[in-house]
Amino acid sequence: MSAYGPFLDTPMSRNIQPWRRHLYVPPADIPPRDLIVLIYYPHYFGEDFDRDIDLRTRMGVPVRCRFIYDREAIDNVDAVLMHLPSSNGPAPRKRVGQKWVAMNMESARNYPDLFTEERLRRFDITMTYRRDSDVPATYFYGSSYGDFKGDHIHIPRVTDPAPVLYLASNPVPKRDAYVRELSKYIEIASYGKCLNNRNWNDLAGALDTAQPEQSLIAAYPFYLAFENSRSEDYVTEKLLRALAVGTIPIYRGAPNVKEFLPDPDAIITPNDFDTPAHLAAYLYCLLMDASSMNKHLAWRTRPWPPEFEALVSVGSVPSQERLAIKLAHDCGRECCCGGRLL
């Protein structure tokens, strides 16, 4: 596999290394470093991503890191981070000894031209949703999903005959077409712009203000967790929000999604049914039979498999903090100090 495999929409090599069967722990030999990282292209991750990092008190690692946007300072920074979906215009000049970081959390299938080997050859560190990235920036944010038991989520009282929830505002023709067909056989509540038939204003005061979408998902038995594309490892908050609150996800997306699950039965996959009508019939059977329904929820009372534990463990340390550790360690791609999972 190419050194830039994390960006390519092809099956990943399984011989890089086996799953790490332990929790994320930074190396003990990291030297004291004060780092400056230039964010060269804008991103959409919010101000929290750019906050100053001090790992001395948080993790006992002698590393501090500051993120800046001043392109004039490019010759004096330790690393340049480029959010690839936002990249445009001429590339800057790379200083000797400076690390370049390619960041991406968008599906490679949606941005194929950005992730060619020719484009990525200049980067030293990959920071993507792929588990074989130098610094995996997965959607497993510990602060958002807690222990995946759902105890921290307020479940609103929603009186709705629909057993299935759909939340999507970005039109994806094939996705919406499937949901439209499914809705002929089972009622679906849609609060997003796509196929909208419910009003957010009707929920005023009922939702958890800190995590409104997650608390709404918790009020329904099933949630249509449909990604905007099918790519290896592209498993987003659509799935994780449902798992975290005890709603059963009906999932379409990453072909290897079962490698991201606490149990194979934690989700329902439409591809297992010949037609949307057959899926709807199965959902009705679950609603009428508690023991069958519990088959999809039993994982919540069992120990996690090591693969899921590793994902949650790495996700509990923000990717920008693991990036700072990777930069301070000044190591190669063979080192897993950034949290690489494969």
MARKE-202876 format. One record per residue: x, y, z negated of N, C-alpha, C in turn. Coordinates in steps of 0.001 Angstrom, whole numbers, padded with zeros to 6 digits, always signed. Each point is the difference from the previous one (the first is absolute). Layout:
N
XYZXYZXYZ ...
//
This chain:
342
+000840-001203+000000-000840+001203+000000+000873+001250+000000 -000467+001033+000643+000717+001270+000039+000169+000582-001379 +001070+000777-000178+000182+000713-001271-001123+000976-000251 -000755+000328+001043-001087+000964-000136-001348-000706+000032 -000003-001284-000326-001213-000790-000012-001156+000558-000783 +000232+000728-001120-001138+000503-000765-000973+000837+000810 +000399+000506+001139-000884+000866+000759-000665-000711+001175 +000458-001185+000309-000474-000657+001202-001189-000884-000330 -001031+000045+000828-001226-000747-000245+000152-001435+000491 +000930-000711-000609+000242-001395+000335+000097-000781-001293 -000232-001334+000048+000122-000785-001224+001378+000158-000615 +000045+000156-001314+001254+000251-000677+000777-001287-000222 +001306+000099+000056+000844-001139-000306-000150-000360-001470 -000075-001284-000307-000133-000444-001379+001340-000451-000573 +001084+000182+000748+001283-000482-000505+000889+001122-000504 -000565+001200-000186+000806+001093-000563+000384-000360-001422 -000984-000329-000809+000224-000541-001334-001366-000423-000520 -000052-000919-000943-001300-000415-000531-000617+001103-000840 -001276-000188-000346-000658+000966-000876+000813+000182-001263 +000088+001226-000442+000683+000282-001269-000930-000418-001128 +000410-000963-000777-000860-000575-001023+000172+000709-001339 +000201+001283+000012+000177+000734-001256-000525+001411+000179 -000153+000701-001093-000474+001369+000060+001104+000912+000502 -000422+001178+000521+000986+000928+000536+000860+000564-001123 +001299-000161+000143+000963+000548-000960+001128+000634+000811 +000334+001274-000238+001093+000633+000753+001346-000593-000388 +000971+000076+000892+001331-000532-000315+000618+000711-001205 +000886-000709-000688+000644+000570-001188+001219+000841+000352 +000466-000089+001252+001259+000665+000353-000207+001289+000795 -001125+000670-000194-000255+001240+000727+000786+001131-000655 +000823+000719+000763+000778+001098-000582-000874+001230-000214 +000402+000902-000886-000753+001248-000187-000018+000801+001292 -001181+000460+000405-000114+000774+001229-001087+001055-000148 +000287+001181+000565-001019+001022+000204-000184+000121+001499 -001179-000353+000487-000249-000098+001429-000913+001113+000485 +000195+000389+001263-000915+000914+000679-000433-000666+001294 -001322-000110+000175-000557-000610+001203-000803+001060+000749 +000338+000194+001257-000717+000943+000856-001134-000725+000703 -001231+000460-000204-001140-000521+000744-000104+000821+001275 +000394-000611+001120+000171+000757+001235-001311+000209+000746 -000894-000969-000062-001310+000134+000627-001073-000037-001081 -001060+000744+000153-001057+000025-001018-000692-001357-000118 -000634-000224-001146-000719-001241-000238-001319+000336-000681 -000784-001027-000293-001326+000219-000583-000124-000648-001381 +001118-000222-000679-000048-000755-001248-000233+000864-001233 -000126+001300+000177-000317+000868-001119+001231+000465-000768 -000231+000952-000890+001101+000614-000740+000688-000978-000938 -000729-001012-000477+000595-000931-000949+001172-000748+000612 -000047-000212+001322+001089-000712+000653+001298+000799-000066 -000115+001329+000023+001180+000855+000079+000520+000435-001366 -000564-000508-001066+000416+000450-001327+001443-000407-000270 +000664+000776-000846+001358-000355-000401-000024-001312-000793 +001008-000807+000201+000086-001311-000642+001158-000012-000981 -000253-000459-001211+001044-000202-001001-000192-001398-000568 +000832-000924+000433-000149-001397-000398+000759-000333-001274 +000648+000994-000604+000775-000276-001214-000915-000401-001153 -001075+000736-000177-000914-000318-001097-001028-001043+000411 -000439+000036+001242-001049-000918+000433+000489-001433+000123 +001198-000210+000560+000470-001349+000268+001396-000284-000538 +000602+000984-000643+001354-000193-000499+001036-000042+001107 -000341+000572+001160+000917+000035+001150+000547+001415+000125 +001312+000178+000081+000593+001353-000017-000131+000732+001338 -001210+000160+000468-000233+000581+001324-001081+001064-000093 +000291+001142+000629-001008+001039+000205-000079+000294+001484 -001205+000374+000445-000192+000229+001431-000960+001161+000197 +000373+000888+000932-000844+001146+000326-000316-000024+001485 -001276+000251+000340-000432+000051+001396-000167+001456+000420 +000506+000334+001176-000100+001362+000503-000513-000028+001440 -000400+001176+000498-000504+000129+001375+000838+000976+000827 +001027+000572-000567+000811+001011+000670+000940-000646+001019 -000367+000064+001272+000816-000628+001032+001382+000637+000131 +000121+001238-000421+001303+000670+000067+001018-000665-000915 -000479-000772-000970+000895-000641-000969+000400-001408+000422 -000266-000372+001253+000194-001377+000420+001429-000488-000166 +000981+000882+000135+001396-000428-000124+000404-000271-001441 -000851+000364-000943+000377-000117-001408-000892-000956-000788 -000724-000853+000703-000877-000933-000702+000550-001413+000120 -000428-000849-000926+000470-001389-000012-000748-000873+000991 -001240+000365+000263-000802-000822+000902-001045+000867+000689 -000430-000451+001176-001054+000665+000759-001122-001011+000195 -001181+000338-000506-001163-000879+000118-000890+000510+001122 -000341-000884+000917-000847+000374+001129-001269-000838-000007 -001132+000666-000125-001293-000680+000115-000267-000188+001484 +000185-001205+000493+000029-000231+001445-001288+000372+000728 -001181-000288-000556-001192+000413+000748-000105+001503+000210 +000715+000792-000823-000032+001454+000141+001171+000533+000806 +000914-000877+000407+001225+000465+000651-000290+000497+001408 +000528+001166+000293-000078+000548+001355+001110+001034+000152 +000285+000364+001223+001065+000972+000232+001366-000654-000028 +001061+000785+000192+001356-000546+000039+000444-000521-001360 +000762-001076+000015+000519-000564-001243+001172+000840-000488 +000184+000103-001315+001125+000770-000524+001321-000752+000173 +001080+000679-000332+001317-000634+000044+000234-000736-001310 +000560-001182+000099+000251-000802-001189+001417+000237-000510 +000112+000329-001290+001299+000232-000621+000617-001328-000420 +001304-000117+000125+000703-001214-000401-000231-000251-001486 -000366-001231-000339-000233-000354-001392-001411+000254-000479 -000789+000623+000842-001376+000315-000370-000909-001174+000378 -000932-000346-000900-000937-001084+000267-001261+000558+000653 -000484-000702+000992-001269+000359+000632-001030-001062-000348 -001187+000471-000357-001060-000883-000465-001194+000116+000947 -000437-001132+000543-001192-000034+000864-001180-000447-000840 -000993+000885-000171-001161-000328-000810-001239-000138+000873 -000796-001020-000305-001243-000193+000742-000954-000868-000812 -001247+000452-000130-001032-000821-000632-001181-000209+000942 +000192+000359+001272-001031-000201+001007+000289-001279+000775 -001036-000643+000474+000140-001248+000730+000885+000171+001234 +000938-000916+000168+000865+000047+001182-000796-000179+001283 -001125-000668-000079-000822-000180+001199-000591+001334+000459 -000232+000911-000927-000557+001298+000365+001067+000981+000470 +001272-000264-000331+001096+000905+000381+001155-000793+000615 -000231-000769+001032+001063-000872+000528+001195+000756+000549 -000207+001185+000550+001107+000733+000626+000990+000549-001032 -000440+000120-001243+000879+000580-001011+000967-001001-000590 -000269-001284+000172+000733-000991-000761+000830-000929+000870 +000513+000538+001086+000885-000785+000851+001397-000040-000609 +000765-001011+000366+001366-000108-000520+000836+001223+000387 -000199+000493+001210+000788+001152+000446-000222+001200-000922 -001245+000195-000405-000306+001147-000856+000526-000208-001417 -000038-001226-000463+000315-000274-001399+001471-000289-000259 +000774-000112+001023+001394-000399-000169+000786+000979-000874 -000422+001249-000031+000757+000996-000761-000302-000036-001501 -001037-000753-000405-000396+000016-001406+000756-001043-000813 +000287+000349-001256+000720-000880-000905-000933-000773-000926 -001152+000595-000307-000925-000592-000965-001410+000033+000581 -000702-001119-000088-001401-000044+000408-000875+000022-001243 -001072+000763+000073-000898+000204-001140-001426-000061+000544 -000539-001227+000080-001266-000196+000686-000900-000934-000805 -001203-000242+000568-000941-000915-000627+000450-001453+000117 +000996-000278+000821+000445-001367+000205+000806-000489-001208 -000206-001242-000381+000686-000538-001179+001490-000186+000233 +000429-000098+001258+001422-000151+000264+000691+001334+000232 -000647+001089-000340+000653+001316+000036+001038+000085-001109 +000989+000878+000185+000979+000228-001061-000680+000520-001259 -000976+000870+000195-000792+000544-001101-001467-000182+000371 -000645-001097-000383-001401-000193+000372-000886+001103-000581 -000717+000679+000881-000958+001018-000430-001392-000591+000176 -000273-001077-000727-001278-000683+000134-001108+000841-000629 -001222-000455+000194-001155+000701-000547-000330-000472-001418 +000852-000805-000604-000206-000475-001366+000489+001059-000992 -000801+001036-000203+000370+001044-000951-000489-000421-001377 +000927-000218-000920-000383-000435-001333-000948+000955-000699 +000185+001300+000196-000833+000984-000682-001446-000029+000495 -000232-000510+001206-001342-000014+000577-000791-001253-000342 +000687-001129-000136-000703-001266-000128+000187-000677-001346 +000829+000568-000858+000162-000561-001331+000408-001458+000044 -000669-000819-000804+000341-001417-000055-000923-000849+000866 -000742+000641+000905-000943-000679+000893-001095-000744-000770 -000299+000496-001186-001118-000550-000764-001205+000940+000014 +000211+001231+000429-001117+000916+000178-000524+000649-001261 +000648-000235-001158-000536+000537-001250+000083+001521-000079 +000860+000600+000832+000189+001451-000075-000928+000750+000958 -000861-000709+000704-000867+000630+000992-001426+000135-000540 -000529+001198+000111-001402+000230-000360-000886-000471+001141 -000945-000911-000302-000908-000524+001021-001314+000777-000078 -000335+000754+001035-001230+000800-000059-001248-000865+000152 -001098+000526-000484-001278-000680+000210-000548+000428+001360 +000091-000894+000954-000474+000279+001351-001164-000946+000298 -001167+000550+000204-001163-000812+000366-000060-000077+001513 +000420-001141+000535+000117-000130+001451-000266-001454+000374 -000953-000245+000868-000262-001381+000421+001103-000592+000855 +000870+000846+000548+001079-000496+000854+001071-000669-000858 +000385-001226+000326+001059-000664-000762+001406+000259+000537 +000083+000647+001167+001291+000191+000666+000274+001489+000158 +001224+000409-000314+000413+001404+000118+001018+000156+001123 -000132+001100+000736+000958+000340+001069+000384+001459-000170 +001300+000279-000041+000493+001376-000132+001040+000243+001081 -000376+000694+001043+000935+000305+001085-000424+001300+000663 +000960+000879+000213-000283+001266+000678+000849+000189+001242 +000914-000935+000247+000833+000042+001200-000529-001028+000991 -000641+000445+001092-000621-000956+000916+001025-000951+000628 -000260-001287-000120+000766-001039+000689-001035-000871+000705 -000102+000087+001328-001118-000611+000729-000272-001455-000355 +001021-000854+000000-000236-001419-000266-000467-000218-001432 +000566+000767-000919-000391-000131-001404-001458+000401-000185 -000363+001156+000520-001375+000475-000150-000992-000911+000721 +000414-000551+001135-000892-000888+000748-000324-001251-000812 +001009-000533-000685-000245-001191-000815-000939+000325-001158 +000240+001125-000658-000843+000384-001133-001435+000249+000473 -000142+000628+001160-001340+000258+000539-000743-001312+000264 +000704-000983+000541-000626-001295+000252-000340-000706-001309 +000910+000049-000956-000246-000636-001299-001213+000609-000694 -000184+001301+000168-001101+000690-000666-001377-000440+000510 -000044-000727+001123-001268-000529+000493-000505-001155-000869 +000926-000584-000773-000331-001210-000749+000079+000180-001512 +000662+001061-000461+000095+000275-001424+000148+001512-000172 -000626+000550-001022+000024+001457-000156+001377+000460-000472 +000494+001066+000624+001317+000554-000312-000151+001470-000356 +000545+000385-001122+000004+001408-000413+001270+000648+000516 -000145+001052+000795+001155+000689+000566-000008+001464-000426 +000959+000379-000832+000105+001384-000472+000992+000813+000832 +000759-000640+000883+000948+000726+000826-000656+000581+001232 +000795+000645+000832-000519+000605+001224-000374-001053+001035 +000643-001163-000073-000291-001055+000966-001250-000763-000432 -001002-000056+000888-001247-000725-000251-000669+000470-001291 +000093+001263-000269-000474+000543-001276-001500-000202-000193 -000368-000510-001174-001407-000131-000365-000246+000285-001486 +001025+000525-000682-000117+000375-001402+000641+001371-000184 -000439+000719-001055+000475+001354-000262+000806+000031-001294 +001237+000491+000096+000845+000123-001192-000657+000886-001057 -000759+000987+000438-000624+000921-000963-000972-000715-000931 -000541-001108+000440-000917-000758-000844+000713-000648-001184 +001342-000023+000051+000778-000631-001064+000598+001019-000956 -000411+001243+000123+000575+001074-000821-000077-000359-001478 +001173+000062-000658+000064-000270-001424+000068-001462-000363 -000166-000887+000964-000023-001436-000303+001368-000655+000110 +000900+000589+000802+001271-000643+000297+001105+000416-000955 +000999-000831-000089+001216+000324-000734+000703+001118+000772 +000115+001168-000592+000562+001144+000727+001459-000210+000364 +000723-000818-000772+001412-000244+000304+000155-000935+001191 -000908-000987+000139+000080-000970+001086-001407-000275+000521 -000582+000974+000681-001414-000132+000396-000265-001163+000950 +000854-000193+000999-000255-001070+000957+000110-001365-000669 +000996-000153-000876+000164-001275-000668-001187-000308-000905 -000495+001009-000688-001134-000253-000880-001256-000317+000807 -000157+000590+001183-001138-000332+000850+000112-001434+000507 +001189-000404+000411+000209-001377+000449-000393-000984-001094 +000286+000362-001244-000300-000888-001122-001495-000239-000175 -000836+000858+000572-001449-000122-000176-000633-000982+000979 +000762-000528+000946-000556-000896+001024+000654-001379-000093 -000736-001053+000313+000583-001351-000029+001084-000218+001060 -000200+000596+001201+000927-000221+001103+000425+001341+000603 +001224+000011+000488+000538+001222+000622+000690-000368+001305 -000343+000699+001069+000619-000235+001302+001352+000708+000044 +001049-000739-000299+001360+000532-000010+000623-000283+001362 -000332+000842+000975+000460-000179+001379+001105+001021+000286 +001192-000488+000325+001098+000894+000356-000260+000624+001375 +000762+001055+000316-000169+000631+001303+000768-000718+001109 +000812-001007-000380+000711-000795+001001+000502-001273-000661 +000458-000928+000839+000515-001276-000496+001510-000035+000203 +000742+000105-001095+001454-000070+000059+000512-000786-001200 +001094-000719+000205+000635-000723-001092+000263+000937-001175 -000420-000413-001184+000273+000713-001249-000790+001289-000174 -000792+000398+000996-000731+001267-000127-001268-000258-000822 +000195-000023-001325-001072-000223-000964-000117+001266-000839 -001130+000685+000100-000118+001325-000597-000924-000001-001212 -000281+001207-000461-000868+000181-001159-001400-000541+000230 -000390-000203+001248-001339-000520+000277-000210-001343-000695 +001002-000841+000038-000085-001288-000675+000218+000150-001503 +000997+000773-000376+000425+000049-001397-001042+000643-000907 -000714+000993+000514-001033+000630-000815-001065-001003-000406 -000391-000855+000925-001028-000988-000318+000520-001040-000989 +001212-000507+000222+000570-000967-000925+000093+000576-001413 +000357+001272-000090+000228+000614-001309-001267+000132-000825 -001167+000058+000646-001237+000234-000751-000917-001223-000030 +000433-001110+000584-000808-001207-000073-001068-000126+001049 +000070+000818+001041-000891-000145+001152+000682-000929+001003 -000773-000830+000666+000590-000958+000943+000244+000689+001335 +001256+000079+000444+000285+000633+001294-000330-000942+001159 -000661+000540+000993-000151-000679+001288+001059+000641+000888 +001069-000718+000265+001220+000628+000522+000271-000354+001454 +000326+001057+000772+000536-000141+001355+001214+000907+000099 +001109-000557+000461+001197+000825+000116+001235-000850+000181 +000939+000114-000927+001286-000684+000125-000203-001508+000172 +000594-000594+001042-000168-001438+000208+000602-000843-001117 +000949+000568-000764+000625-000730-001103-000492+000496-001356 -001247+000456-000062-000525+000596-001230+000061-000958-001179 -000086-001306+000224-000018-000924-001128+001311-000005-000768 +001055+000535+000603+001263+000145-000715-000030+001181-000969 -001087+000767+000025-000157+001157-000867-001071-000211-001068 -000488-001209-000143-001151-000232-000851+000366-000723-001291 -000778+000218-001063+000192-000768-001227-000527-001421+000131 -000833-000226+001026-000572-001326+000248-000590+000029+001407 +000108-001103+000768-000570+000002+001356-001497+000282+000022 -000718-000372-001070-001446+000212-000041-000387+001388-000500 +000975+000874-000221-000312+001342-000502-000706+000848+001045 +000061-000411+001269-000646+000765+001066-000884-000917+000833 -000835+000625+000801-000782-000682+001030+000466+000546+001340 +000320-000890+000930+000486+000455+001304-001029-000249+001089 -000428+001056+000705-000985-000172+001078+000421-001002+001059 +001320-000131+000228+000469-000927+001028-000335-001455-000332 -000354-000266-001253-000383-001360-000390-001438-000334+000400 -000696+000974+000570-001398-000200+000381-000167+000247+001497 -000831-000804+000619-000167+000086+001452-000589+001338+000435 -000917+000536-000788-000677+001242+000365-000249+000830-001248 -000271+001295+000144-000402+000806-001159-001250-000549-000687 -000891-000610+000760-001202-000583-000599+000363-001118-000975 +001000-000813+000351+000426-001074-000886+000667+000562-001253 +000753+001060+000156+000588+000653-001170-001096+000515-000920 -000985+000661+000548-001099+000532-000806-000709-001126-000744 -000221-001130+000652-000652-001137-000652+000823-000496-001182 +001326-000018+000175+000871-000433-001100-000088+000977-001178 -000034+001297+000288-000091+000990-001074-001309-000156-000771 -001080-000276+000695-001283-000233-000676+000087-001238-000891 +000684-001036+000467+000165-001207-000824+000760+000315-001280 +001035+000830+000105+000765+000374-001189-000873+000774-000984 -000812+000903+000508-000864+000794-000867-001005-000871-000748 -000346-001143+000559-000980-000883-000618+000634-001072-000885 +001319-000116+000054+000676-001086-000720+001212+000556-000746 -000141+000168-001308+001060+000620-000807+001287-000813+000029 -000084-001315+000005+001206-000819-000006+000795+000179+001293 -000710+000123+001124+000695+000248+001273+000618+001384+000016 -000701+000974-000543+000541+001354-000086+001268+000016-000859 -000037-000723-001106+001140+000002-000918+001243-000622+000603 -000172-000820+001036+001171-000566+000678+000908+001100+000526 -000605+001119+000418+000775+001114+000541+000505+000953-001082 -000415-000219-001242+000392+000890-001094+000820-000710-001068 +000153-001309+000123+000674-000772-001050+001444+000426-000197 +000619+000567+001029+001403+000418-000111+000221+001018-001102 -001047+000729-000379+000147+001050-000998+000267-000560-001395 -000232-001274-000198+000243-000621-001304+001202-000935+000034 +000724-000021+001098+001146-000903+000142+001311+000781+000050 +001109-000648-000305+001307+000651+000190+000227+000322+001471 +000735+001068+000253+000304+000357+001382+001066-000909+000569 -000063-000288+001289+001130-000677+000641+001180+000966+000070 +001218-000521+000069+001183+000880-000022+000030+001007+001143 -000558-000356+001172+000007+000934+001127-000813+001251-000319 -001175-000191-000588-000850+001140-000335+000617+000794-001146 +000577-000703-000953+000650+000680-001118+001145+000876+000495 +000747-000483+000990+001107+000783+000537-000508+001259+000686 -001085-000109+000760-000575+001169+000666-000444+001046-001018 -000690-000447-001045-000479+000931-001023+001179+000605-000756 +001014-000816-000283+001159+000500-000734+000751+001070+000780 +000284-000271+001272+000698+000991+000827-000852+001248+000161 -001318-000183+000194-000883+001145+000164-000130+000851-001249 +000313-000575-001163-000093+000778-001235+001111+001030-000117 +001037-000130+000802+001079+000987+000061-000161+000769+001304 -000318+001284-000045-000242+000761+001237+001125-000172+001009 -000371-000035+001271+000988-000254+001046+001090+001057+000026 -000342+001267-000327+001037+001028+000019+001026-000214-001118 -000407-000608-001110+000951-000316-001064+000910-001143+000424 -000569-001001+000672+000833-001098+000496+000923+000467+001121 -000442+001006+000765+000880+000590+000999+001196+000665-000669 -000238+000742-001072+001098+000642-000727+000990-001043-000517 -000513-001123-000482+000878-001068-000474+000816-000562+001161 -000645-000203+001136+000700-000532+001171+001104+000957+000451 -000304+001285+000024+000999+000984+000412+001172+000053-000981 -000312-000025-001288+001061+000076-001011+000871-001246-000002 -000612-001135+000273+000759-001247+000028+000929-000056+001202 -000340+000742+001058+000852+000125+001185+000377-001374+000563 -001036-000825+000202+000227-001377+000425-000542-000207+001410 +000112-001204+000502-000473-000322+001332-001368-000638-000021 -000457-000424+001163-001334-000583+000120-000106-001372-000639 +001133-000609-000303-000056-001314-000630-000394+000093-001472 +000072+001208-000575-000298+000196-001412-001489+000293-000183 -000613-000590-001017-001440+000158-000253-000299+001038-001079 +000924+000913-000264-000201+000942-001106-001163+000949+000247 -000409+000179+001263-001141+000866+000293-001335-000695-000131 +000047-001304-000367-001232-000744-000205-000385-000903+001155 +000913-000199+000963-000338-000829+001162-000533-001340-000465 -001109-000430+000592-000720-001189-000451+000246-001228+000849 +000577+000187+001170+000302-001149+000867+001454+000065+000431 
//
